[in-house]
């Protein structure tokens, strides 16, 4: 009965072995995860440049950028756990790559924030 309904409505099973689709999904995933924080950091930079706040303003912008990057890392870790649970290996590996990209930047941001505060 189920097969007859599938034929009637022309429902076809998706081909899960298509590597072009997997690569395209991973590239879109990485592009979205890099583009959104880049836009946020660019807007923060424009705000600081427009207002010309000085060193205190630069410290505030670094602090907010570091906080946003911290939230992005937390979201990526949660997404890695979810992808591992649902057996989406390619997207999980893409998030591991992004974590390797964002984590040193986060450490540098923490060092810049708290190093300037202690100076």
C-alpha positions in Angstrom: 0.0 0.0 0.0 2.8 2.4 0.9 4.6 1.7 -2.3 1.5 2.2 -4.3 1.0 5.6 -2.7 4.6 6.6 -3.4 4.1 5.7 -7.0 0.8 7.5 -7.2 2.2 10.8 -5.8 5.6 10.2 -7.5 7.4 10.3 -4.2 11.0 9.2 -4.7 13.6 8.3 -2.1 16.4 10.8 -1.9 19.8 9.6 -3.0 21.9 9.8 0.2 25.1 8.9 -1.6 25.3 12.0 -3.7 28.7 13.6 -2.7 28.1 16.8 -4.5 25.1 17.6 -2.4 27.0 16.8 0.8 29.9 19.0 -0.2 27.5 21.8 -1.1 25.8 21.5 2.2 29.1 21.7 4.1 30.2 24.7 2.1 26.9 26.6 2.7 27.2 25.6 6.4 30.7 27.0 6.7 29.9 30.1 4.8 26.9 30.9 6.9 28.8 30.3 10.1 31.7 32.6 9.1 29.6 35.3 7.3 27.3 36.0 10.2 30.0 36.7 12.9 31.9 38.7 10.3 28.9 41.0 9.7 28.5 41.4 13.5 32.1 42.3 14.0 32.1 44.7 11.1 29.1 46.5 12.5 30.8 46.7 15.9 33.8 48.2 14.2 31.7 50.7 12.3 30.0 51.8 15.5 33.4 52.3 17.2 34.8 54.2 14.2 31.7 56.4 13.9 31.6 57.3 17.6 35.4 57.7 18.0 35.3 56.6 21.6 39.1 56.3 22.2 40.9 53.5 24.1 37.9 52.9 26.5 35.6 52.4 23.5 38.1 50.1 21.9 38.2 48.0 25.1 34.4 47.9 25.1 34.3 46.8 21.5 36.9 44.1 22.1 34.9 42.9 25.1 31.7 42.7 23.2 33.4 41.0 20.3 34.9 38.4 22.6 31.6 37.8 24.3 29.8 37.3 21.0 32.6 34.9 19.9 32.2 33.1 23.2 28.5 32.6 22.5 29.2 31.5 18.9 31.6 28.9 20.3 29.0 27.6 22.7 26.5 27.4 19.9 29.0 25.5 17.7 29.7 23.0 20.5 26.0 22.4 21.0 25.6 21.9 17.3 28.5 19.4 17.2 26.8 17.4 19.9 23.5 17.5 18.0 25.2 16.5 14.7 26.9 13.6 16.4 23.6 12.4 17.8 21.9 12.5 14.4 24.9 11.0 12.6 25.6 14.0 10.3 29.4 13.5 10.2 30.2 16.1 7.5 28.5 18.9 9.2 30.0 17.9 12.5 33.4 17.9 11.0 32.7 21.4 9.5 31.9 22.6 13.0 35.1 21.1 14.4 36.9 23.1 11.7 35.1 26.3 12.7 35.9 25.7 16.4 39.5 25.3 15.5 39.3 28.6 13.6 37.3 30.6 16.3 38.9 29.2 19.5 42.4 30.9 19.1 40.6 34.1 18.2 38.6 33.8 21.4 41.7 33.2 23.5 43.4 36.3 21.9 40.2 38.3 22.7 40.2 37.1 26.3 43.9 38.0 26.6 43.3 41.4 25.1 40.4 42.2 27.3 41.8 41.1 30.6 45.4 42.0 29.7 44.4 45.6 29.1 42.3 45.6 32.2 45.2 44.5 34.3 47.6 46.9 32.6 
